[in-house]
Amino acid sequence: MKHTTGVSAVVRAVVLLCAAVLGVGVISACGGGSTDTPGGADISSGSRHLNLVAYATPKPGFDVIIPAFRKTDAGRDIGFSQSYGASGDQSRKVARRVPADVVNFSVEPDVTRLVKEGVVDEDWKKQAPNNSIPFGSVVALVVRKGNPKNIHTWDDLLKPGVEVVTPNPGSSGSAKWNLLAPYAQKSKGGVDNKAGLAYLADLVRDHVRVQPKSGREATTTFEQGQGDVLISYENEAIMLKRNNATAPDNAKVDYIIPPQTFKIENPVAVVNTSDDVAGAKAFVSFLFTDEAQRLWAQQGFRPVVPSIVAETKALFPGNPEKIWTIKELGKVLGAGTAAQNDGKDLTGWKAVDAKLFGQKGAITKIYANGGKQ
């Protein structure tokens, strides 16, 4: 009898531990949980094993991608464990040598961190098509059903009384994309930096009341009734609108793609300390196949293979007049930085991070000062 009680106590402890892990937005190998059976499909069994560490948003995509990969010859005997969370937090965990074979983060700097730590190869962008970006999205505005606050543009977010939900850029890659969209419009692609920062200062100071750690946590916060507008990825907006069929009236949503928005690019990389580099590379390669690209599109993520982009165009009805890119913004923000960078101007994410999101970045200061520049 004492033995049974002891076993029960252990079982309860394991259940509580798994619940605690899931409660902070990470899905890991707690037996019988989502890691093992996303969508009811067993993904853990196999003589080989891969650990996928990713930011929170693409879980619905991987929940269908992984079972499809396991049906191929290359993936037939590969089991998976998954971990999802805020992009920056996930990157720092892998830098600390948390077991990982494949990483998928919201922004390139979270992969760059791993290059500096020696766990991802310097040429990671060249190891897969499209600079190792298997899918993407654009920044969208999710509103309550019927759009009661009449939100259509970035200016509408600054209307008196409008409360905005967007994650904290200190932990979340999606937060960076969210903020870059209005910044790019207001600054004319970085040309008028002062105007872009003034808009963000007003937004953060007067309209952002909560700052979840990740894009997925921000979505959950909005679903629970907080805020009038959720700044998010288009794929999250699509998912939420699909849920309208079963959601109560107070949880139904609409979404808007603003006239000017930002192209979201979410990189994937193989971890070079993997015990199965060949398996990890095979999985990454699968992400770019026509089959996987169609699955990404069906889950609301924009595919990157041109033929599948054309084939699935109807799934993405938003038609913005301008989609800014990190390449465009980086070229402007990095101009004139050569003297401090071995004779070459910073470009892309290196320029954007240094100017806006790094330790001395202007947006970092805005958040640290509660919306003051």
DRENVEX-428388 format. One line per field, with one value per residue (C-alpha): residue number from 1; residue in one letter; x, y, z. Coordinates in pm, 1 decimal. Layout:
guke	c(NUM_...)
lopa	c(A_...)
xx	c(X_...)
yy	c(Y_...)
zz	c(Z_...)
This chain:
guke	c(1_2_3_4_5_6_7_8_9_10_11_12_13_14_15_16_17_18_19_20_21_22_23_24_25_26_27_28_29_30_31_32_33_34_35_36_37_38_39_40_41_42_43_44_45_46_47_48_49_50_51_52_53_54_55_56_57_58_59_60_61_62_63_64_65_66_67_68_69_70_71_72_73_74_75_76_77_78_79_80_81_82_83_84_85_86_87_88_89_90_91_92_93_94_95_96_97_98_99_100_101_102_103_104_105_106_107_108_109_110_111_112_113_114_115_116_117_118_119_120_121_122_123_124_125_126_127_128_129_130_131_132_133_134_135_136_137_138_139_140_141_142_143_144_145_146_147_148_149_150_151_152_153_154_155_156_157_158_159_160_161_162_163_164_165_166_167_168_169_170_171_172_173_174_175_176_177_178_179_180_181_182_183_184_185_186_187_188_189_190_191_192_193_194_195_196_197_198_199_200_201_202_203_204_205_206_207_208_209_210_211_212_213_214_215_216_217_218_219_220_221_222_223_224_225_226_227_228_229_230_231_232_233_234_235_236_237_238_239_240_241_242_243_244_245_246_247_248_249_250_251_252_253_254_255_256_257_258_259_260_261_262_263_264_265_266_267_268_269_270_271_272_273_274_275_276_277_278_279_280_281_282_283_284_285_286_287_288_289_290_291_292_293_294_295_296_297_298_299_300_301_302_303_304_305_306_307_308_309_310_311_312_313_314_315_316_317_318_319_320_321_322_323_324_325_326_327_328_329_330_331_332_333_334_335_336_337_338_339_340_341_342_343_344_345_346_347_348_349_350_351_352_353_354_355_356_357_358_359_360_361_362_363_364_365_366_367_368_369_370_371_372_373)
lopa	c(M_K_H_T_T_G_V_S_A_V_V_R_A_V_V_L_L_C_A_A_V_L_G_V_G_V_I_S_A_C_G_G_G_S_T_D_T_P_G_G_A_D_I_S_S_G_S_R_H_L_N_L_V_A_Y_A_T_P_K_P_G_F_D_V_I_I_P_A_F_R_K_T_D_A_G_R_D_I_G_F_S_Q_S_Y_G_A_S_G_D_Q_S_R_K_V_A_R_R_V_P_A_D_V_V_N_F_S_V_E_P_D_V_T_R_L_V_K_E_G_V_V_D_E_D_W_K_K_Q_A_P_N_N_S_I_P_F_G_S_V_V_A_L_V_V_R_K_G_N_P_K_N_I_H_T_W_D_D_L_L_K_P_G_V_E_V_V_T_P_N_P_G_S_S_G_S_A_K_W_N_L_L_A_P_Y_A_Q_K_S_K_G_G_V_D_N_K_A_G_L_A_Y_L_A_D_L_V_R_D_H_V_R_V_Q_P_K_S_G_R_E_A_T_T_T_F_E_Q_G_Q_G_D_V_L_I_S_Y_E_N_E_A_I_M_L_K_R_N_N_A_T_A_P_D_N_A_K_V_D_Y_I_I_P_P_Q_T_F_K_I_E_N_P_V_A_V_V_N_T_S_D_D_V_A_G_A_K_A_F_V_S_F_L_F_T_D_E_A_Q_R_L_W_A_Q_Q_G_F_R_P_V_V_P_S_I_V_A_E_T_K_A_L_F_P_G_N_P_E_K_I_W_T_I_K_E_L_G_K_V_L_G_A_G_T_A_A_Q_N_D_G_K_D_L_T_G_W_K_A_V_D_A_K_L_F_G_Q_K_G_A_I_T_K_I_Y_A_N_G_G_K_Q)
xx	c(0.0_282.9_445.9_129.1_107.9_468.0_410.4_101.8_302.8_567.3_301.9_143.4_483.1_550.4_207.8_263.9_607.4_470.2_188.1_435.7_650.0_352.3_228.2_527.4_473.0_729.7_628.6_889.1_912.6_670.9_540.7_212.8_190.0_167.5_521.9_425.0_83.3_16.3_-311.3_-330.5_-27.8_257.5_578.6_814.3_886.8_1184.2_1537.2_1663.6_1558.5_1552.8_1492.0_1314.6_1348.4_1131.9_955.3_594.5_394.5_467.8_350.4_28.1_243.1_486.5_196.9_112.9_461.5_630.5_382.3_408.8_789.6_771.7_581.6_870.7_1162.5_1401.0_1189.3_1027.7_1228.5_1290.4_1110.6_1072.6_1065.9_958.4_1009.0_822.5_851.8_952.4_1213.4_1485.8_1440.6_1458.6_1775.5_1943.3_1854.6_2020.5_2322.3_2341.5_2350.4_1991.0_1960.3_1864.5_1906.5_1696.4_1603.0_1334.4_1330.2_1130.5_1426.7_1774.1_1962.5_1841.9_2028.6_2328.7_2360.0_2412.7_2673.0_2870.4_2837.1_2968.4_2659.3_2534.6_2762.7_2849.3_2714.1_2375.1_2187.0_2341.0_2251.2_1887.9_1691.3_1566.5_1838.9_1702.9_1361.9_1096.5_786.1_682.5_399.7_314.7_216.2_-161.1_-405.9_-658.4_-972.5_-1296.1_-1571.9_-1734.8_-1429.5_-1606.6_-1308.3_-1298.7_-933.6_-788.5_-446.9_-153.2_-279.8_-600.8_-404.7_-332.3_-698.7_-790.9_-899.1_-764.8_-573.6_-314.9_-170.5_177.4_460.8_778.2_1068.5_1312.1_1197.1_986.0_1095.7_737.5_732.0_1017.4_830.2_514.9_696.4_893.3_575.3_451.1_807.6_882.9_573.7_616.5_989.8_955.0_1171.6_1410.1_1471.4_1283.6_1395.8_1260.2_904.6_913.9_1030.5_780.1_496.8_627.6_676.0_312.3_197.9_392.9_325.3_-47.1_-185.5_15.1_-111.7_23.4_346.8_332.1_660.2_578.9_350.8_151.2_108.5_-8.8_-270.4_-390.1_-409.2_-627.2_-845.9_-906.8_-1060.6_-777.5_-724.2_-900.7_-629.0_-372.3_-66.2_30.0_140.1_-111.0_-107.7_-219.0_-495.3_-608.4_-612.3_-818.9_-1070.7_-1109.1_-1203.8_-1501.6_-1720.7_-1698.5_-1597.9_-1846.3_-1962.1_-1727.8_-1428.5_-1496.2_-1250.4_-1178.8_-838.6_-690.7_-371.7_-273.1_-200.7_166.2_300.6_619.0_742.9_811.8_1093.7_1146.1_1476.5_1556.5_1900.3_2069.8_2257.6_2608.9_2633.1_2343.1_2381.4_2207.6_2310.8_2202.3_1852.4_1831.9_1934.0_1680.1_1403.6_1507.1_1513.9_1161.0_1031.8_1094.3_923.0_594.9_412.8_540.5_489.8_122.5_87.5_242.9_-5.2_-301.6_-199.3_-189.1_185.3_295.2_497.0_823.1_840.9_713.0_488.4_316.9_292.0_90.2_-112.5_-218.3_-261.7_-635.5_-559.4_-404.4_-660.4_-474.4_-340.2_-124.0_11.1_357.0_533.6_858.2_1149.2_1435.3_1675.2_1529.4_1527.4_1874.9_2024.8_1898.5_1967.1_2314.1_2428.1_2733.7_2829.3_3138.4_3389.0_3279.9_3249.9_3574.9_3504.9_3165.7_2822.0_2596.6_2305.7_1991.2_1921.8_2266.6_2185.7_1827.9_1924.1_2210.0_1992.0_1664.8_1670.9_2020.2_2117.6_2157.7_1882.9_1621.8_1321.6_1489.3_1517.7_1152.6_1042.9_1287.0_1151.3_785.6_724.2_953.9_1230.5)
yy	c(0.0_235.9_145.9_239.0_572.5_645.2_565.5_789.0_1071.5_1029.8_1025.4_1339.0_1507.2_1418.7_1549.5_1872.1_1912.4_1868.4_2109.5_2365.7_2325.1_2360.3_2656.6_2864.7_2800.0_2525.9_2187.0_1927.8_1557.7_1520.3_1170.3_1149.2_1524.7_1731.0_1642.9_1282.0_1319.4_1648.8_1607.0_1251.4_1136.7_961.0_1145.1_1024.2_666.1_571.2_436.8_791.9_1109.7_1482.9_1772.9_2068.2_2396.2_2672.0_2996.1_2963.1_3060.8_2780.9_2492.2_2442.2_2409.9_2162.1_1959.7_1859.8_1888.5_1639.3_1351.8_1413.3_1397.6_1072.2_915.5_980.1_743.4_997.1_1048.2_709.1_605.4_947.5_1042.0_1401.0_1603.2_1965.7_2277.3_2602.3_2942.3_3304.7_3318.5_3499.0_3275.2_2961.5_3083.7_3152.8_2802.5_2642.0_2869.3_2716.6_2373.2_2261.2_1955.0_2064.5_1935.1_2184.2_2538.7_2765.1_3118.7_3430.9_3650.6_3602.7_3747.6_3452.2_3223.2_3457.2_3417.4_3043.5_3105.2_3312.2_3028.3_2778.6_2558.0_2668.6_2691.5_3035.4_2937.2_2826.0_3050.6_2862.7_2519.2_2538.4_2726.4_3085.3_3175.8_2896.6_3061.5_2790.8_3002.6_3351.4_3590.6_3960.7_4178.1_4194.2_4367.4_4141.2_4315.7_4214.5_4086.6_4374.5_4597.1_4812.4_5051.2_5103.1_5003.6_5010.2_5177.0_5220.0_5568.3_5412.3_5236.7_5577.3_5672.5_5762.1_5457.0_5193.8_4921.9_4723.7_4380.2_4302.3_4103.9_4243.6_4270.5_4179.2_3817.2_3790.6_3796.3_3849.0_4172.0_4303.9_4235.2_4390.8_4713.6_4729.5_4747.0_5084.9_5208.9_5143.3_5328.6_5627.7_5656.7_5603.7_5295.8_5437.4_5771.0_5966.8_5776.7_6042.0_6008.3_5630.0_5635.7_5904.8_5679.8_5381.6_5591.9_5703.6_5346.3_5194.3_5474.4_5524.0_5206.9_4894.0_4779.7_4422.8_4280.3_3898.5_3714.2_3559.0_3596.5_3292.8_3427.0_3756.2_3568.4_3387.8_3718.2_3865.8_3554.3_3595.9_3937.0_4182.3_4462.8_4601.2_4521.0_4241.3_4310.4_3971.1_3751.4_3700.1_3324.9_3385.7_3611.9_3343.6_3082.4_3303.8_3385.1_3015.9_2960.8_3196.9_2901.5_2757.3_3060.3_3244.1_3581.0_3779.0_3582.4_3617.0_3825.3_3994.8_4096.7_4364.9_4373.8_4743.0_4932.1_4920.2_4622.5_4418.1_4090.0_3835.4_3587.7_3303.6_3115.9_2752.4_2603.1_2274.2_2261.9_2132.7_1955.8_1731.2_1356.0_1311.0_1591.0_1388.0_1346.4_1712.3_1818.5_1580.0_1737.5_2090.5_1991.5_1850.9_2188.7_2325.0_2043.8_2111.1_1886.6_2073.9_2412.1_2330.8_2225.1_2551.9_2744.1_2544.4_2641.6_3011.7_3052.5_3205.9_2955.1_3054.8_2820.4_3031.9_2764.8_2701.2_3075.4_3107.0_2793.7_2906.1_3278.0_3266.3_3162.3_3503.8_3770.6_4067.8_4296.7_4570.7_4851.1_4818.1_4535.1_4656.8_4414.6_4379.3_4417.5_4757.9_4883.4_4754.5_4928.8_5266.6_5218.6_5079.0_5360.0_5536.9_5265.0_5144.8_5330.8_5133.8_4801.0_4716.4_4939.2_4793.0_4935.1_4710.8_4562.4_4359.1_4249.4_4354.9_4715.6_4701.1_4537.3_4780.0_5084.6_4974.9_4657.5_4604.9_4700.0_5061.0_5046.0_5320.7_5088.0_4910.2_5249.2_5329.2_5010.3_5058.6_5412.4_5321.3_5478.2_5776.4_5838.7)
zz	c(0.0_83.9_-246.5_-440.6_-263.1_-350.0_-717.2_-722.6_-573.8_-843.5_-1116.3_-974.4_-966.1_-1330.3_-1436.8_-1246.8_-1401.7_-1753.8_-1681.5_-1557.1_-1867.8_-2100.3_-1899.3_-2000.2_-2368.2_-2422.5_-2553.4_-2469.2_-2412.5_-2126.0_-2197.1_-2383.4_-2440.3_-2756.7_-2851.9_-2907.3_-3062.7_-3242.2_-3428.2_-3297.5_-3500.3_-3321.8_-3406.0_-3132.7_-3239.1_-3452.9_-3438.1_-3501.7_-3324.5_-3394.2_-3157.0_-3315.1_-3124.9_-3268.3_-3195.8_-3085.6_-3394.0_-3646.6_-3428.5_-3631.6_-3943.1_-3792.9_-3653.9_-4011.7_-4164.4_-3930.9_-3985.7_-4362.0_-4344.7_-4148.4_-4439.5_-4677.5_-4727.3_-4571.4_-4259.6_-4210.1_-3905.6_-3748.3_-3427.6_-3308.9_-2991.8_-3014.6_-2806.5_-2876.6_-2711.8_-2759.6_-3036.2_-2842.0_-2539.4_-2755.0_-2923.6_-2592.2_-2471.3_-2772.1_-2720.0_-2371.8_-2539.6_-2483.8_-2713.4_-3064.3_-3417.8_-3616.0_-3516.2_-3661.8_-3525.9_-3594.2_-3687.8_-3831.0_-3529.5_-3322.3_-3563.4_-3574.7_-3197.9_-3253.3_-3523.3_-3272.0_-3019.2_-3274.0_-3290.6_-3633.9_-3940.2_-4077.2_-4420.2_-4284.1_-4528.7_-4822.0_-4688.0_-4803.3_-5071.6_-5033.2_-4780.0_-4556.5_-4517.5_-4580.3_-4522.4_-4421.2_-4356.2_-4338.6_-4042.9_-3990.3_-3755.9_-3580.9_-3453.3_-3284.8_-3516.0_-3702.2_-3638.0_-3375.1_-3341.3_-3719.4_-3754.2_-4105.8_-4093.7_-3859.1_-3768.8_-3636.4_-3361.9_-3208.3_-3172.3_-2812.0_-2615.5_-2855.8_-2668.6_-2862.1_-2785.8_-2917.9_-2754.1_-2601.3_-2851.0_-2576.0_-2592.4_-2906.3_-3267.1_-3380.6_-3178.8_-3389.9_-3712.8_-3564.9_-3483.3_-3806.9_-4014.4_-3883.0_-3835.9_-4204.6_-4319.6_-4089.0_-4151.7_-4529.0_-4509.1_-4249.5_-4426.4_-4156.9_-3848.4_-3612.7_-3746.7_-3723.4_-3362.6_-3266.1_-3384.5_-3186.8_-2874.5_-2891.6_-2952.8_-2664.0_-2416.6_-2471.6_-2630.1_-2541.4_-2202.4_-2194.7_-2335.8_-2369.4_-2417.8_-2757.1_-3054.6_-2949.8_-2594.4_-2744.8_-2947.1_-2635.4_-2447.1_-2722.4_-2733.5_-2361.0_-2424.8_-2368.2_-2618.0_-2923.4_-3174.5_-3192.8_-3408.3_-3539.9_-3825.3_-4104.7_-4033.2_-3673.4_-3804.5_-4049.4_-3773.1_-3544.4_-3815.4_-3898.4_-3535.6_-3572.9_-3667.4_-3317.1_-3109.2_-2886.8_-3022.0_-2795.0_-2928.3_-3301.9_-3500.8_-3831.9_-3963.6_-4184.7_-4388.9_-4367.5_-4691.3_-4594.3_-4404.4_-4362.0_-4508.6_-4234.6_-4298.9_-4049.5_-4095.1_-4029.4_-3961.5_-3879.6_-3549.2_-3617.8_-3280.7_-3384.0_-3338.4_-3674.3_-3908.1_-4211.8_-4068.7_-3973.8_-4325.0_-4477.5_-4266.5_-4361.1_-4729.3_-4698.1_-4580.7_-4931.4_-5124.0_-5305.0_-5058.4_-4753.9_-4917.8_-4977.8_-4614.6_-4497.3_-4712.2_-4581.3_-4227.8_-4316.4_-4379.7_-4709.7_-4915.1_-5083.1_-5383.9_-5677.5_-5829.0_-5494.1_-5427.9_-5749.2_-5678.7_-5329.3_-5396.9_-5318.4_-4959.4_-4890.8_-4990.4_-4842.4_-5115.0_-4958.2_-5175.2_-5021.7_-4839.9_-4686.2_-4644.6_-4402.7_-4696.8_-4788.1_-4431.9_-4354.3_-4655.7_-4530.5_-4158.8_-4222.8_-4450.7_-4312.3_-4063.6_-4253.2_-4036.3_-3731.4_-3916.4_-4091.7_-4390.0_-4483.4_-4410.4_-4205.8_-4400.9_-4334.7_-3980.0_-3858.4_-3945.1_-3815.3_-3487.5_-3424.8_-3491.2_-3335.0_-3124.6_-2984.6_-2629.6_-2742.0_-3004.6_-3022.2_-2985.6_-2693.8_-2521.7_-2592.4_-2417.5_-2131.7_-2075.1_-2091.0_-2429.6_-2395.7_-2647.2)
